[in-house]
Amino acid sequence: MSSNGNNAETMIDEPMPVKVSPTGPSKRLSVRSSKFDRGNKGFLDDEEQLLVKYDANGDGKIDAAELFSIAEDLHKEKQKKKGLKKGLGLSLVAIMLLLTMSFGLVWAVVALTKEVAVDSHGHLVDSHTGNVVETRPEASLIHLKADSGVARRFLMRKLQD
């Protein structure tokens, strides 16, 4: 800013240089992290951050014990992947089994409905022979005596429907 003769302040419109990094405002890396910064770019990419994670003693080098830790994690990931593949395979088998059962059920229903038909008098008849299919009164299906009050109420309710 500068002042003119009237003691008024004016703004100077000059661009200011700004450093831009992919991770936002520039931050200084720790000594430990800076040892893993390839190309001294001032930030760590994903792979470099992973190496910092496995550098347990903070010396900036991956030694045998830390390498073993990486191998253990890699083995755990492979086992997890193997388990997920097994689960996916079992799920696919279950889906195929359910689809097969559904198809079989639909086929059975269609086959059974072809066996019977209703004639012009409302009787259920065998499609092939034309004979009336044997029917029984509803009271005999639920083993009620015809003169009991429960049977009468049940039959009256059915007749009203």
N, C-alpha and C positions, 0 to 999 in steps of 0.2 A: 504494500500500500504506500501511497505517497500523499503529500499534502500540497495543496495549492495556496495561493495568497489569501483566500477567504476562509482559511482553517477548515475547509471541507475535505473529507477523505474520499479518494476515488479508487476503484478497483482496477487492477491491471489484469487484462485478459490474456495471460500467457499460459500455454499448456505446461503442466508439470509432468516430468517423467515418472511412470509408475511401473514397478516390476510385477508381472502377472505370472502366477504359477498355477498348475492344474488343481492344486489342493486349496486354493484360496489365498489369503494373505500370507506373505512370506514369514516363515517361522524358522528359527535356527535349530538345526538338528543337534541332538545330544552327541557326545563323543562316541558313544556306543553305536548309535544309528548312523553317524557319518561314515563309519568304517564299512557299511554295507551300501552306501550311495554310489552306484555305478555312474560314472561320468560326472560326478560332482554337480548334479542338477539342483540340489537344494531340497529335494523331497524324495521319499521312498515310494517306489511302485509296489504293487501287491506281492511280487516275488521277494523283493527286498524286505518287506515287512514280515514275511513268513520266515526269512532267515534270521531276523532279529528275534523273533519269537523262540526259535530253537537255540539261539546262543544263550544258554543257561548261565554261564559264568560271566558274560558281558565282555569277553576279551576281543570280540570282533572276528573270531575264527570259529569254525565248526570243527570240533575235535571228535574223537571216536565215540565218546559217551553221548554227545549231542547228535551224532550221525545215527547212533543206535536208537535214539528217541524218534528221529525222523522215520527210521525203518519200522518201528513199532506202530506209529501213527498210520503209515502207509499200509501195513498189514491189517490194522483195524478197519481202515476204509475198504480194503478188498473184501474182508469178511462181511462188512455191512452191505456192500454191493452184491455179494453172493447171496446173502439173506433176502435182499430185495428182489433179486431175480427169481429166487425160489418161491417167494410169496406171490410174485406176478404169475409164475407158471401155475401155481395152485389155484389162483383166482381164475385164470383162463380155463383150467380144467373144470372148475365149479360152474362157471358160466356156460360152458359147452354142455355139461350134464343137465343143468337147469333148462337150457334150450331144448335139449333132446326130450326131457320129461314133458315139457310143455307141448312139444309137437306130438308126442305120444298121447297125451291127454286129449288134445284137440281131435286127433285121428279117432280115438275111442269114442268120443262124444258123437262125432259125425257118423261113425259106423252104427252106434246104438240108435240114433235117431232115424236111421234108414229102416230099422227093423219094425217100427210101429208107425201107424198113421191114424187119423181120426176120420171116421166115415160120415156120411150125410146126416146120420141120426145123433152124432156126438159121441159114438162109442169108440173106444180105443181098440184098433184091430191090428193083427199081424199083417205086415205089408205083403208077405209072400203068399199066405194062405187065405187071408180075408177073414179068419176066425177072430171073434171077439176075445181080447186078452182078459184073463180072469181078474176080476176086481172084487174087493171086499168092502163092506161098510166101514166107515172110519171108526166107529165104536169098537169093532172087533180088532182093529189095529192097536188100540190103546188098552184093550182088555177091560172094558167097562161093561157093566150090565146095562141093557137097554132101558130098564125101568129105574135106574138110579138117577137122582137129581143132577149129579155131576154130568152124566152122559146126556141128559136132556138139555141142560144149559149149553154144553159143548156143541151138540148138534144144532140147537137153535141159533147159536152164534154163527156156525158154519152156513146155515141156510140163509141168514140175513146178509152174509157177505156175498 
